[in-house]
Amino acid sequence: MKVVCVGGGPAGLYLAILLKRRDPAVDVTVHERNPEGSTYGWGVTYWRGLIDRLQEHDPASARAIEEHSVSWSDGVAHVGDLTTRHHGDQGFGIGRHRLLALLADRARALGVRLEFDSEITGPPAGADLVVAADGVHSALRTRYAGDFGTESVTGRNHYIWLGTTKVFDAFTFAFTETRHGWIWAYGYGYSGEHSTCVVECSPQTFTGLGLDRADEGERLALLEKLFAGILDGHPLIGRDGAAWLNFRTLTNRTWHHGNLVLLGDAAHTTHYSIGAGTTLALEDAMCLAGALGEHAALPAALAAYERRRKADLLSVQSAARYSAQWYENLPRYIQLPPHRMFALLGQRHSPLLPHVPPQLYYGLDKAAGRLEVLRRFKRWLGPRAARALHARSAARRG
């Protein structure tokens, strides 16, 4: 079998590793349009469960990734001059550049051919399977957008990915009020020297602060001033060409067309505020490799992959939508006492939260933490109420 992966990100590289591990005779080539060692982004996040799944599929790469990651167990929220800290699940950060280098080394060691500076925009000839793992702007998916049923919904808020030499010891949220509204940052370490810092704000705040008109130096200087309380004198670092964006939630009606299959962000995106993008890309690769191993016929394997992953993603995509909406409606929650606001930040995936007064929801959630019957009622009511409210909203729009 000859497999061509278009895109040398985590999804494409990890799929190549898994295919070669399962069958050393399979011919796998990964094409990456950028030079080796050049990558966008700073650090990526994941949680303990991913390491466990990586260990099951390829212990060697799992060990390498964990050894080069940093971890934290606390979350800290700074709201103006007030701060609250909560202990939570163990999270991990690793530089995207480091992650890709580790996966590339492992792929090469298994006999995968890696072709950098190699841009593929059409189906390669002679391949039994072509994997479009070339991201949200996938050229292969765009070429057949009608066949895939591609849809994209653009979010309201503006955001930008930055780095900093401030190494955060916890997953850090910082909310700063300005004359033009609130602006906030998410910060997390990914090495002993650097952290990622994602900054987000509403359109009104974006234009009110002049971020739409300022050059890169002016923007960084303003953001360093606004978030001086968490940066402790450290600079924010941009990348050449880094721009403010609006998040695009991308979906596809089907994930395969002939011998072409979508993987990772080429198939689906989930809002960055849930920190799941890299995990979902790697899980796509696990699922596709498993389906190819279980089914001798390619159409059956691709159909099984799509069916399983779409089912797995339902809850994650729902959580991502509600998370994005929480931040788009930040004024609804930001005036609460910080510990209550932070508690609802942790509940932002709930379909009930947008429809229940925040103070009331906080009280109910706290009571549910003590009473099993309330926890069961909350789990039962949430999806049903969300479906009813969604249907009512759709009827009004219609």
Helices and strands as residue ranges (DSSP letters): E 2-6, H 10-22, E 27-32, E 43-47, H 48-57, H 59-67, E 70-79, E 82-95, H 96-109, E 113-116, E 129-132, H 139-143, H 145-148, E 150-154, E 158-164, E 171-178, E 181-189, E 195-201, H 203-208, H 216-226, H 228-231, E 236-237, E 248-252, E 256-257, E 260-262, G 264-266, G 272-274, H 277-294, H 298-328, G 330-332, H 338-346, G 353-355, H 358-370, H 372-397
